[in-house]
Amino acid sequence: MTILEISAGQFEKLLLILLRIGGIMTVAPIFGHRNIPVQVRIGLAGLLTLILLPIIPGSEAVFPDGLGSIAVMAAREVTMGLLIGFTAMVLFMGVQMSGHIMGFQMGFMVAEVFDPSSGDNVSLLGQFQFILASLVFLAIDGHHLLINAAAESFMVIPPGKAVFSGASAEFLIRICIDIFAIALKIGAPMVITLFLTDVALGIIARTVPQMNVFIVGFPLKISAGFLTMAASFPFVSFVLTKLMQSMDKELSDLIYVLSGRI
């Protein structure tokens, strides 16, 4: 079957698939980065749509009568795609927040760079952590997990059948809380080290009042922070790998929630 032989019902099914895939590509890690041209993302979404069209159950989809009902169905598909992409992006948001926390502890909050993915200024360490997470994501084939999740979503939830309920809102709140948990897990070595450094500087300030701890403390905290970061690279890589491997379960849970079975 060629593209010219697609029936009206199959074309409706293709449009619904494209809307969901397009929503995923808008916010998903790597794929949704603003440095990737929009034309490339649209082309990739169209290619994945054509690949998934023959393997998705159901020969065709039928749009409901009325423009309003069609708009609601289209919005449901886009929203589902955005939720899948956002669930995968939560890990990267937590990693970037850990960089913000570490930068604040080291005194680097005044040094910020422009992040094209969010359109906002972020700390240097936050951007560094984000790039590191992106490299780990690609190294463990995390982009394949995301594409598999997109295909699985169509196997569980046919186009136009997504259900948004209180359970989906609870799931969204839970993964937003996970952003802070991920930030604390990754930034724990740095936060603990710099906290102990502050305690030591406080003791020195009390015992040796002649010493200006503010002048001594700034380079000391930077040195301690960089040394801790270098020493904790194996730990951070291990934690990132485990969190990204668990992303598959998070995406499966989201698809199950949106299927309306709970």
Secondary structure, DSSP 8 states (H G I E B T S, - for coil): --GGG--HHHHHHHHHHHHHHHHHHHHSTTTT-TTS-HHHHHHHHHHHHHHHTTTSSSS-----SSHHHHHHHHHHHHHHHHHHHHHHHHHHHHHHHHHHHHHHHHT-TT-EEEETTTTEEEEHHHHHHHHHHHHHHHHTTHHHHHHHHHHHHHHHS-TT-----HHHHHHHHHHHHHHHHHHHHHHHHHHHHHHHHHHHHHHHHHH-TTS-HHHHHHHHHHHHHHHHHHHTHHHHHHHHHHHHHTHHHHHHHHHHHHTT--
